[in-house]
Amino acid sequence: MVFTGVAQNPEGPVMAGLDVVVLQDGRQVNFANEVSLDVDHMQEPINVLGVHAPLDHKSLGYGANITTNTFLLLGENVDGAIFFPGFQPDGSNNINIAGSFDLTLADVYSGTVLRSALKAKINTEALSAPNRGLLTSNLSWVCARVIPGVQTS
């Protein structure tokens, strides 16, 4: 796998945004400028009578989402743009049948996977137009599962 991005400072145990690329179904998103990934294991305390603090915690669910910020691009099918479901030519936009994507964060140098968000479906869309800045499209995705890649701490 070859990436087009080139970072200036690859040494050290700490990664920076310059060291990471976003892949959507294995295709590099060239115009991503920020990404965040959140996982909620929904830990609930086990509280019992006569004990002030929880005895333990138990996961009663799982939730994950990923937010991608990309530059707003003009035109259709721009190479490196992020794909997301939109309105169809007939004017419909049934988000329930729009499909899902796998979004992956990877090391720009080696292609090593850091995290993968599987079966990501679009949840919210926002547009940001800052003063003296470039327009960005901010997409929030809900995921079926997040799996780790390389061991990180």
N, C-alpha and C positions, 0 to 999 in steps of 0.2 A: 504494500500500500504506500503510495507516495503522496505527500502533502505539499501544498504550494506555499504554505507559510514558512518563514525563516525567522527564528528568534536570534537575538544577539548574545545572550548570556545563559548557556545551557548547564553550567556547572552548579554543584551544590545539591543538598538534599531537599531544598525547598523549591516547590514549583510556583510559577507565576502564571497569570493569564496568557502571557506571551508564549508559554510552553504548551498550551492546550488548544486543541481544535475540537469542534463539534461536528459529529457525523450524523446524518439522518438517513437511516436505512443503508448505511455504508458509504454514503456520498457526502463529501466534505461541504459544510456550509461556510462559504468564504466570507460572508458579510456579517457573521455573528460578532457582536461587540461585548456581550456579557451573557453569562448563563449561571443559574443557581439551581441546586437540586436539594429537595427537602424530603426526608423520610420520617414518618411518624409511626412508631411501633405501638402506640396507644396503650401504654403501661398504666394499669389501674392498681391502686394500693389495696392490699389485703388488710383491712382493718378489723380487729376483733374486740369484743367487749373486754374491758379491764386492762387494755394495753393502750398507752398514749400514742405510740408511733406505729406505722404499718409494720406488720411482720415480714412482708415481702411485697413484690409486685408481680402482676400477671398481665401479659399482653392479651387484650380482648379484641384486637383488630389490627389493621395495617392500612396505611395510606401513604402515597408518595406523589409528589408533583415536581415538575421541572419548569423553570421559566427561562425563555430565550428572548434576548433582545437582539434584533438585527436592524441594519439600516433599511429604511424604506426605499425600495428600488422601483424605478419606473419601467414599464414594459412587461411583457409576458415571457416566461421561461428563461429568465436571466441565469446564466451559468453561475452556480454557487449560491443561489437564493434558497431560502428555506421554503419547503412546501407546506402548505396548510390548507385544509378544506375551506372552500369559499362558495359563493353563490354560483349556481349552475346557469347556463345560458337561458334556461326557461324561467329563471327568477327564484327557483327553489333553493333551500339551504337546509337539508335535513341532516343535522349534526349527528344523529343517532346511527346513520348508515354511512358516514363519511370515511370510515376506516381509521387505522391507527398507524403509528410509526415507531421504530426503535431509534432512540436518540442516545448517542454514545459520546462520552468525553474521552479523548485519547491524547497521549504524548505526541507532540508535533515531530519529534526526532525519530522515535522508534516505532510509533504506531501502537504502543502498548495501551491497552484499554484501562482507564481509571475507574469508570463507572458506566453502566448501561441502564437506561430507563426503557423498559420493555412495554410494548403496547400503549404508547402515549397517544392520548386523544386530546384534541384542542378543548380547552375549558373556557378561557377568557382571552379577549384580544383588546389591546390598547394601543393608542398612537401617541407618541411624545414628540412635541415640536418645541425644543428649547430655544431661548433667545440666543442668537449667534451659534447655533449648533445644528447638527444634521438630524433629520427626522428619523425616528426609530419606530419599529413595530415591536411591541412587547406582547409575547404570547405565553400564556400559562397553560400547561398540559397536565392532565392527571395520568398516572401510570399504573399499570397492573402490578409491576414489581421493579425494584432497583436491585441490580446485582453488581457486586464489586468486581474489579479487574485485578490489577496488580495490588499487592499489599501496600497499604498506606497507613499512616498513623496520624 
